[in-house]
Structures are given as structure tokens and as C-alpha cells.
Amino acid sequence: ATEDDPWDGEEGLSLDLDLEPQPASNNAAVDDPFGMDLSQFERDASPLGGPAVPSRPTASPLSSPTNLTPTNATPTSAAQNNASPIADDLAEELSGAKPVVENVQFGFSCPICEGRLVAYMSEVGKTIRCPDCHSDIEIKAPPKKKPTRTIPKSEYASFNLASAEESSHYDPQLPKKLADDMLAKAEKELEAAGEERDSSYYDDVPQIGTWMKDVCGFLIDARVIVRIVILGLVTWVLVSGTTAAWDFAEGNLAGMVALMGMFVLCVLVGLPATAFMSVSGIAVLEDTVNGQSRIESWPDLNVMDWIPDTLYIVSSFAIAGIPGWLAYLIAQWAGSPVTVPLFVIVFSEFLLFPFILLSELEAGSPRVPYSKVVSASVNKYFEPWGAFMFPTGLLAFVAFLLLVLMDAFGPVMDAFCSLALVTLAFVYFRLLGRLGAQIATIDVAAMRAKKSSDLEEDAA
């Protein structure tokens, strides 16, 4: 004690109170005599905006130990008296009273610009701004996932195995049975292959109706009919006029003049008609070689364009008749009848004309009457040539009969025979085109390689 302290001393004022410490009360009314909810005040005053942990209640120095609890009140447990807001929230979350929102990220598209956005489940119902189009978009809940069925282990294939009692024992005859089954199956396959081979052999034989349709079906085309009519009428006029002028010219000067006039008419009309027939026949041949059922590449009306195709026909016809004309000269020198050398000329044209024409067309020049491809087809693949020669022989026989009819009957029969002869000429070029299509499939290089290998094997 100091001198400046007036209270120090025996005579000073003594504030020594004999107060007993009071225990902390669990009653809110006692702790808060003014009726204020201190827990709510502490929660609102929390700097984090969340529930604040209430401080431990302390005894008020002014409170009295008087028990204010009614005598008829039911005593509460210590857990109820110590309840707090945090405990209440945790209890509600654990009991499922409040839905727990998972912080799951999901994506969705902007309905304005189709831009891709990302949000969380906790943001559902809020509004965000699209970074691309700057539109305000309300976040909607994503669609629920489809439930997937989980297969229990009891349904796995490994659990469906047969029991040991149901399993069969080894059969010693099983290998023999399997071998017999394989042999029987192979035998059936061989029989089926043989039947198929036999049927295919008969299928290769063309039917008459199908063959006639393929060969003569193009004649029903209107353009073919017009050409046949035009060429038939020209042939009829020239043949009938020449025959009449020849008969009238015997011992008559006027008849000789008429015959000379018909000769000039044949030159002026017959040559263009021959050229037109030649280019039409080449068109039929080429389209048939290309596999077309209808003739499309008909020549136009430019006469100068007809000259190349006409040269092919004239050159082939002239070269094919050389052996026949030589035989005719030899027969005349030997004094044989006229019919014999004429027959030789016709036969020479029949055999050599298709060979020479196809060779010239394959070589691309009317001055080359020989082709290795056509020659190889004659040597190695004579079947197409046989299929061509037989119907063309029938056509030649029919043409001979038509010529006989033209000589025996009048002008009306001449008109009919002229149309028939032109039709036979178109059919002839159609058959020649089918032969050319089969020859075009021959590989001459492969044939030469095979021939050389055969020669080497023979030499070895």
C-alpha cells in the first residue's frame, strides 16, 4: 500500500462480499432476462454468413439460484437442453428432410447460338450469361439418366452349366461318326456340282426363240424399217429398170439408148445407195460388238462421211472375190460351164468376206486384210466361227432363192424380193457383229505366252 491510496488501511471501505459462484443455467429465460434470442443474434452476427457456434453459456453475476422451472413441468433430458441449430440442421440432412444437391457438373447447349455451356447441379434454376451471344439463359435440370439393368451373377452363362450328373460320357464311336458325316456331306456336294455342271452345259445351248430375239430383235426399230424400205425400193427400181432396158435393147437403137440411160442412173443412184447400205451395215456391226441390243450409231446424211466405211466394205468384197475370179478365169480357159466358176466366186465371198472385213476393222485400215487376233480365233476358237457360218449359209441359200424368184416373176415379186434381200443384209451384219464380240475377248498375248511355254516344255 502507498500513501496516495486513501482506501488502504484498516479504516478503508471493504467490498469483500461473500458470494458463492452460481452454476450456469440451461434455461434460456434465466440466461436472457430481457427475452432476447442470443443464439439467433450470434448466428446473424457471424462474419461468414453461416451458423455461428454459440459460446458456452456463463452464469450471470446478478442471477439468483432460484429455480424458475414449474413444479408440474416435465423434466427434459440433457441432450434436449443442449440442442443447437447446427445439430438440428445435421439431423434434418441425415433424416432426409432436405434434399441433398450434389455438386455434379453437366453440360448443355445455348438455345440461341447452340454454344456449349457447363453448369453445376447446385446452379439449377439460376440464370447465367452465354459467353458467345451474351444471352441470359436459365439453367434447367438435366434429363434423368435411364435406369440400367444390372444382370445378377446368378444369370451369367458360367452359372448355367449343366450339372455333373447330366454331362454325357465320351463315346468311342464319335470319331467314326464324324468321319462318316463328313464323307456323306462331301459326296452330296460332288453330286450337286455335277448336276449344276450338266445344267450349265445345257444352258449354254441357245434356245431358238432367244436366239431369234437377239439376232432379229433390232429389226422392229422404226429407223431400221425406214432404211430397209428406202434401200429396198432403190434396189427394186434399179433391178427392174435394168432388166427392162436389157430386154428392150436387143436389136433396137432406142433400147440401147435406154440401156445407157439406166447405166447412168445406176451409177448416180446405185453408188450412193451402196454407200448408204455399207455405212448402215457397219453401224449394225459396231453396235452389236459393243453389246447393244438396239442400233444407235446410225450415220448422218453427210455423204462425205460415208466414204471410210464404204471403203471397208468394197475392199473386203473385192479381196474376198479374188480367188473366185481366178477360178473363173481358169474355168473359162479350160472350157468348163459358166455355172461352175460363178459358184466358186460366191463360195469364195461367203468364206473370206467376214474374215477380211473383221481383220480390216481390227487393224483400222482397209488396206490390211489380215489380223493376228482374227487368225488366232480361227485356229484356236473355231466354235464361234461355226456358229456364224451355219446361219449365214442359210441366209445365202434364202438369198439365192430370192434371186431366182426375181428372175422368174414380174415387178411385184421383184419389189418383195428386194425388201427381203436388204433385210437379209442387215441380219448378216448383225451375225457378223456377234462373231466380232466373241473374237474381242481373245487374249493374243496370253496365247503366245502359253505357246512359247509349251514349246519350252517340249524342248526340255
Secondary structure, 3 states (H helix, E strand, C coil): CCCCCCCCCCCCCCCCCCCCCCCCCCCHHHHCCCCCCHHHHHHHCCCCCCCCCCCCCCCCCCCCCCCCCCCCCCCCCHHHHCCCHHHHHHHHHHHCCCCCCCCCEEEEECCCCCCEEEEEHHHCCCEEECCCCCCEEECCCCCCCCCCCCCCHHHCHHHHCCCCCCCCCCCCCHHHHHHHHHHHHHHHHHHHHHHHHHHHHHHHCCCHHHHHHHHHHHHHCHHHHHHHHHHHHHHHHHHHHHHHHHHHCCCCHHHHHHHHHHHHHHHHHHHHHHHHHHHHHHHHHHHHHCCCCCCCCCCCCCHHHHHHHHHHHHHHHHHHCHHHHHHHHHHHHHCCCCHHHHHHHHHHHHHHHHHHHHHHHHHCCCCCCCCHHHHHHHHHCHHHHHHHHHHHHHHHHHHHHHHHHHHHCCHHHHHHHHHHHHHHHHHHHHHHHHHHHHHCCCCHHHHHHHHHHHHHHHHC
